[in-house]
Structure formats: structure tokens, C-alpha cells
Amino acid sequence: FFFFKQKTAYEISACLVGSEMCIRDRFRTIKLLEAAQYFVVADFEEDHWRHFALNFDVYTHFTSPIRRYPDVLVHRMVYELLKHNNDASKASKIFDKPQLEELLVRCNENKLKSRRVSDGCERIYMCLYLDQNPLFTKAIVSGIK
């Protein structure tokens, strides 16, 4: 199977335990975290399998396969394991490792592209909305682009 990789998030979270950081500093820290990525678990040590936001040591997608292609891959692998009575040596033939790694690289690239488009749409919408509906409030500026 494959899981998310958030090495930076995990390392940062270890530093924050018991910390007395103010909300602004915590927000800035969270903004620095790496986006989660799909990967083949055989390529990483167990301490890199952790899902930071959910606080799980091990995590994989298993939602409806119509949502994400990585979910389709997980469903196919689970199906193969069940079909072969949990014999991973037979079930693993569904994907060879290089092919799976290539698929996951493409999935990560497409997820990033999708996120950038989504973020851009949100910015455009917010600008158009605020142009028509000015808002005045106290705020903390965390950065200028």
C-alpha cells in the first residue's frame, strides 16, 4: 500500500509539544508544512508514514474510488489481497513497484496542480466579493505577495 508523507509536519509537531507559542506563530508554522504526498511504504521508514493532521501513525485513503485515483489503486490492492487470502506475494503482482511509483508521482503532481487552481479560484472569488462588499476588521498580516 501507499500512504501520505509529511516528514516536515511530523518534525515540526515534535518541536511544538508543550510549546507556549501564540496563535499567530502557530498559524505561521502550519503554513510552512509540506503538503501530504502519496508514496510506496517500502521506500520509507515507518516514522515517515504518520499523518500529521489526523495524528495517525499509519494512514491510507480508502474513500469512494470515484473521488481520487489513488483510492482506486488502494481498492484494487485490497481486492487482490482478499482474492488471494492475504497472500501478498500473489496480490502484489497487480502493480510492480516502479509502475506504482510512477503513478504516485503523477498523482502527486496532479494533486498539486489541482490545489493551485483551487487556491487561485478562491483568491479571485474573494477579491471580487470584497470589491462589492468591503470589509473592515482588525487583522494580523502574515505575509505580502
C-alpha positions in Angstrom: 0.0 0.0 0.0 0.9 3.6 0.0 0.4 6.4 2.5 0.9 10.1 2.9 4.3 11.5 3.7 4.6 14.5 5.9 8.1 14.4 7.3 8.4 18.1 7.9 5.0 18.3 9.6 6.0 15.4 11.9 9.3 17.0 12.8 7.7 20.4 13.5 4.9 18.8 15.6 7.6 17.2 17.8 9.0 20.7 18.5 5.6 22.2 19.3 4.7 19.8 22.1 4.4 21.8 25.3 5.2 25.0 23.4 3.7 28.3 24.5 3.5 29.7 21.0 1.0 32.4 20.3 -1.8 31.8 17.8 0.0 33.9 15.1 3.2 31.9 15.4 1.3 28.6 15.3 -0.5 29.7 12.1 2.8 30.7 10.5 4.2 27.3 11.4 1.3 25.4 10.0 1.6 27.4 6.8 5.2 26.1 6.4 4.2 22.4 6.5 4.7 20.2 3.5 1.7 19.1 1.6 1.0 15.4 2.1 2.2 13.1 -0.7 1.4 9.6 -1.8 4.3 7.2 -1.6 5.1 3.4 -1.6 5.7 2.4 2.0 8.6 0.2 1.1 10.6 3.3 0.2 10.3 4.9 3.7 10.8 4.1 7.3 7.7 3.7 9.5 8.3 7.0 11.2 7.5 8.8 7.9 4.1 7.1 7.5 2.5 9.3 10.1 -0.5 11.5 9.1 0.2 14.8 11.0 -3.3 16.4 10.8 -5.1 13.2 11.9 -2.4 12.2 14.4 -2.3 8.6 12.9 0.8 6.6 12.8 -0.4 4.8 9.6 -2.9 6.2 7.2 -4.1 5.5 3.6 -7.1 6.6 1.5 -10.0 4.3 1.4 -12.8 6.5 0.3 -15.1 6.2 -2.7 -12.8 5.4 -5.7 -14.7 7.9 -7.9 -13.0 10.7 -5.9 -9.3 10.1 -6.4 -7.2 7.7 -8.5 -5.1 6.7 -5.5 -8.3 5.4 -3.9 -8.8 3.2 -7.0 -5.3 1.9 -6.5 -5.9 1.1 -2.8 -9.3 -0.6 -3.6 -7.6 -2.7 -6.3 -4.8 -3.8 -3.9 -7.2 -4.7 -1.1 -9.3 -6.6 -3.6 -6.3 -8.6 -4.7 -5.3 -9.3 -1.1 -8.8 -10.6 -0.3 -8.9 -12.6 -3.5 -5.6 -14.3 -2.7 -6.3 -14.9 1.0 -3.9 -12.1 2.2 -1.0 -13.7 0.3 0.9 -10.5 -0.6 3.3 -12.3 -2.9 0.4 -13.1 -5.3 -1.5 -9.9 -4.7 1.5 -7.6 -5.2 1.6 -8.6 -8.9 -1.2 -6.2 -9.6 1.4 -3.4 -9.8 5.1 -3.7 -10.0 6.9 -1.2 -7.7 8.3 1.1 -10.5 4.9 1.3 -12.1 3.2 2.2 -8.8 5.9 4.8 -8.0 5.4 6.4 -11.4 1.6 6.5 -10.9 2.0 8.1 -7.5 4.4 10.7 -8.8 1.7 11.7 -11.4 -1.0 11.7 -8.7 1.1 14.0 -6.5 1.8 16.3 -9.4 -1.9 16.4 -10.4 -3.0 17.0 -6.8 -0.6 20.0 -6.6 -1.9 21.4 -9.8 -5.4 21.0 -8.7 -4.7 22.7 -5.4 -3.0 25.6 -7.1 -6.1 26.1 -9.4 -8.4 25.8 -6.4 -6.4 28.4 -4.4 -6.3 30.8 -7.4 -10.1 30.5 -7.8 -10.6 31.2 -4.1 -8.4 34.3 -4.3 -10.2 35.6 -7.4 -13.6 35.0 -5.8 -12.5 36.7 -2.6 -11.2 39.7 -4.5 -14.4 40.0 -6.5 -16.5 39.6 -3.4 -14.6 42.2 -1.3 -14.7 44.6 -4.2 -18.5 44.5 -4.0 -18.7 44.0 -0.2 -15.9 45.9 1.6 -14.9 44.6 4.9 -13.1 46.4 7.7 -11.7 44.5 10.6 -8.7 44.1 12.8 -6.2 41.6 11.4 -2.7 40.3 11.5 -0.7 40.5 8.3 1.2 37.3 8.0 2.8 38.0 4.6 2.5 40.0 1.4 2.8 38.6 -2.1 
